[in-house]
């Protein structure tokens, strides 16, 4: 099993404190995983995908769980 996380930090939410915003997004992902949040399956490959959202509500990346 493998996880890949991709985050585009080229937007306003990262302008003032990029490290703070990145850590907030990763904490949210970790908390969702700990609570057993659903991964959105795409296709028949069995891989799960989760959108990563910045403080302004924009999708800035995805976490993929490869089976």
N, C-alpha and C positions, 0 to 999 in steps of 0.2 A: 504494500500500500504506500502511496506517495501523496503529498499535498503540495500544491503550487499556489503561491499568492502573488498576484500582480496588482500594483496600485500606481495610478498616474497622479503624481503630486504637482502637476502644472495647472493648478486652479487657485481661486481666491481663498479657499479654506486653509490652504497651506502657507499663505503669504507671510503672516506674522510669526508663526511658531510652527514650522513644519514638523518638528519632532513631537510636539504635543498632539497635533492632529493625527499623525501616523500612529502614535501609541494609543490614542483614543479608539481609532478604527480597529487596531489589532486586539485591544482589550474587549471591544464589543464582539468581535469574532470569537475570541476565546470563551467569553461568557456564554454565547449562544451554543458553542460546541459542548461546553460543560453541562448546559441545561438540556442537551439532546435536541437542539434545533434541527429542523429538516434541511437537508441538502436538496436542491432542485436537480433532479435527474434530467439529463439531456440525451436523447437518442437511446440506442440500445447498448451503448458501451458500458453502462453501469457506473459511469463517473458522475459524481455529484458536484454541483456548482452553487456558489452563494455570492450574490452581489455585495460589494462593499460600498458603504454610503458615507459621504463626508458630512460635516456639521451643517452644511447648507442643504442637505438632502439630495445631493448629486451622486450618481453612481460613478465611483472613481476606479473601480477594479473588481476583480473576482478572485475568490478562493476556490480551487478545484481539488477535490478528493478523488484520486485515481484508485480504482479497485484492483 
